[in-house]
Amino acid sequence: MRIILYIYFSLCCLLAQGQTPIPVYNLQVTMNKTTNLIFPAPITSVDRGSDRIVVQKSTGNILRVKADTVFADTTNLTVVTTDGKLYSFLVTYASSPSFLNLNLGASASVYTDTALLALTEKVLALKNYLHGIRYSAGKVKLSLLGLYTNGERIVCKVKIENSSSLIFETGRLRLYINGAQQGKRRAKQQIEIETLLVHPAVMVVKARQSILLSLVLPKAALGDGQELLIVLQEKDGERQLRLHIPNKFLLNAVHIR
């Protein structure tokens, strides 16, 4: 019996020694600033311990985190990336976080994302020039205010207006190129394109309020009769906003440096 117990405890010790502990990062968030988490591989899943924090994936490996409200306790955040690694965070609220950018290994992506972020902030500061391209659902309206390009990227400046009594928290944001219909019996061709960056990342529109967003897209060659379609789905809700942007507007996007 002693020999069996000895073997059992020896095996337990060996197994414990072979395990690699997963580090837990301390993360501070606030309401009026966004914290950026940069991972060395694209993100596959994100799990929040509480709805008091809001997350938004901008590029494939960058996650933006913000507090939706002030909270006193601690919650957690778990991120899994395509290389099979799991990242664990203990999240607390701080009026002035000790850092706003945590680089977990993707230094090359940081430069790209910083350049795109500067582009979006420039667009948000520009005067609106487009009117009439809009869509409403459930007293929430999505409007296109401007289209801009630096020659390599297209930036859509949009506005979300919430006239309802309920908050509107965005869920999945998807963009498509809708092709021209070929014949009466053939459906329109639809190709999904990936958004390079959405700024600001946190898209919660409170009742009777509005927010401005910049969406950075890769340059897309659209032909006659094609259009860009932006589909914004409400998280855990039924409201869906669909914005159709004809090709002629993209071709006449304002050039910025």
Buried (B, 14 or more C-beta within 10 A) or exposed (E): EEEEEEEEEEEEEEEEEEEEEEEEEEBBBBEEBBBBBBBBBBBEEBEBBBEBBBBBBBBBBBBBBBBBEEBEEEBBBBBBBEEEBEBBBBBBBEEEBEEBEBBBEBEEBBEBBEEBBEBBEBBBEBEEEBEEBBBEBBBBBBBBBBBBBBEEBBBBBBBBBBBBEBBBBBBEBBBBBBBEEEEEEEEEEEEEBEBBBBBBBBBBBEEEEBBBBBBBBEEBEBEEEBBBBBBBBBBEBEBBBEBEBBBEBBEEBBEEE
